[in-house]
Amino acid sequence: MTLPLLTRVYSNPQAALGLALPDWSLLIRQARNANMLARLGYVLAAVAVPAPALVHIQSQLTFARRFSSSLQWEIDCIATALQPLGIPLVLLKGAAYHAAGNTAAQGRIFSDVDILVPEAELAQVELALIRAGWSSGPIDAYDQKYYRQWMHEIPPMQHIKRQTSIDVHHNILPKTCRFCPDAAKLLARAVPTPGGYWVLAPEDRVIHSAAHLFLGGEFNHGFRDLTDLDLLLKEFSAQPGFWEVLLSRAAELKQTLAVSLALRYTGKILHTPIPAAILEQANLALSPVRWWLFDALFLSALQPDHHSCRTAWSNCAEAALFMRSHWLKMPLHLLVPHLLRKSLKPLEVLWEAKE
Amino acid sequence: MHQALTGNGLALRIGAFNVSVVSPIASVAEHILCLYPDFAVVEAGQFIDFHVGLTAPWSPRRYWHPQVNFSFDGHRPFKPLPYAQAAAFFEWGLNWCIASQSNQYLIIHAAVVEHNGQAFILPGSPGSGKSTLCAALVCRGWRLLSDEMALLSMADGLIYPAPRPVSLKNQSLDVIRAFSAEAVIGPIVNDTLKGTVGHLRPPAASVAASAYPAQAAQIIFPKYYVGSTTVLEPLSKARTLLELAEHCFNYSALGKLGFAALGDLCDVCACHQFQYSDLEEAIALFTRLATPSP
């Protein structure tokens, strides 16, 4: 199977040299649909891009720069709202990469700011946010209970004036997930950023990104998320002993599987430079038969979300991984009633409309 | 043309954009055939900016209430519309593609016409009569740059053309038919959200000149009032800037750059608000404004 153009160009920007204009069209389309257009601008910084393609990249880079300053404003607003509580503001994912100045912030455009707070402080944090103008959208009693009882976050909140979203987490995986780590351990190693906020330790940022991508079931931003991992790994591997810390920390937080998958697929798909000994250790996480199965699923699902990158197999792979994510998220005695409830939802709506 | 539309796509050169359209729907083909005859077809081997498609979704609904989807490279930014509105959906969808993907311009919701090298920007809320006024001006030989969006280049401050069919609604259709015997109006679409919609074919000369940007000289906020006399009143630059910001599609996406671009634009333009009911008087006045004083 030949790899999609965007995948090839991302891992080897020189591959873009000598592309014909229709190939540039295709590259821009794949990048646009994968939410990678601005990031492609950074990847191709040293490559001569023909003018018609450059226009699209620069248009999105302009937006990305503006996004970055809006994000800073949003983070400042959240900090002001939570300031009376006197707890450190711990940012996650995109907001964390931005605050920490990581290369993974380059060209990353997203919709929610994610924060991590101790579970005991959850009610206080929610109240402080409500006071400052955030509110949970319309959500039915079942979903409300589902979030509060089983999930690792409260229902997403939106600011009534700015329409911006915040996800307040007390952990990085649902409580019901068999891989759910001890959140106190994550908070204990959080590090301050130059701007006065907090982010997870470098290895924990990688672990969270890996857990999100490889234990979650959504792949419409899968390729972009894989490039996040690639950028984080490349940046942090400059620190001495990083790889060993990553693996031992993964074991401590029950994330050996997620990190092993992350190392294997950033290596296989994006050619992220990972020491052979570390890869070997990661490969011990699963039996060869399970690797064969996961290769078949992830090598397909992690390609850019554009029809030119899809094969007859893509839908099956994504459906299988979606089911796997539910299987990982909840034990069967919770999962079956939950799925039943969700599948009956349309009937319920119909019934309520009739009444 | 039909082969391209139903196959790999009919690629048209629209101003600075190469747009590829795929649609098996007859009304879309008829719309393009009637309103885009002067547009160049993009040759194979060129860059395509936007791939759009109009197709009927496969659902049982198609038998009693057929619908049409607009897709932008496989994504559907909008809910489906009734099948009969496919051609209008093509125009609206393409507007969205340009407005949401082109931050090389500050994009103002406005008609732009040009005479004697001077571009007039006519921003207007729906119902202000901007499209009618724009249609009347181009029927009298003014160059059409756009009836929907002013593309103000962030690089050189010039207005770039993207001439497309001028969208006319409800009574405006009869007004323009009565105003110009040569006006070619394409297939009429009834019962849209905006009422009855038809499109005026852009003049061949405007399409032929669509590679050439123009310098903005006037910003005029038109307002049609039944029975009104023709009144042109100066509008302060500060007020004009604030009003224009409200009419931009991507003002917030550009941030400071957008503010600076609007400031520069207002500095070099004369700014007015304009009331009218008589198109002939309006055109006479606009022509005087565009004529250098001796």
Chai-1 contact restraints between the chains, C-beta under 6 A:
chainA,res_idxA,chainB,res_idxB,connection_type,confidence,min_distance_angstrom,max_distance_angstrom,comment,restraint_id
A,L21,B,Q46,contact,1.0,0.0,6.0,A-B,restraint_1
A,L21,B,F47,contact,1.0,0.0,6.0,A-B,restraint_2
A,W24,B,F47,contact,1.0,0.0,6.0,A-B,restraint_3
A,S25,B,F47,contact,1.0,0.0,6.0,A-B,restraint_4
A,S25,B,I48,contact,1.0,0.0,6.0,A-B,restraint_5
A,R29,B,D73,contact,1.0,0.0,6.0,A-B,restraint_6
A,P52,B,F47,contact,1.0,0.0,6.0,A-B,restraint_7
A,V55,B,Q104,contact,1.0,0.0,6.0,A-B,restraint_8
A,S59,B,S102,contact,1.0,0.0,6.0,A-B,restraint_9
A,S59,B,N103,contact,1.0,0.0,6.0,A-B,restraint_10
A,S59,B,Q104,contact,1.0,0.0,6.0,A-B,restraint_11
A,T62,B,N103,contact,1.0,0.0,6.0,A-B,restraint_12
A,F63,B,N103,contact,1.0,0.0,6.0,A-B,restraint_13
A,F63,B,A253,contact,1.0,0.0,6.0,A-B,restraint_14
A,R66,B,A253,contact,1.0,0.0,6.0,A-B,restraint_15
A,R66,B,G255,contact,1.0,0.0,6.0,A-B,restraint_16
A,H307,B,G74,contact,1.0,0.0,6.0,A-B,restraint_17
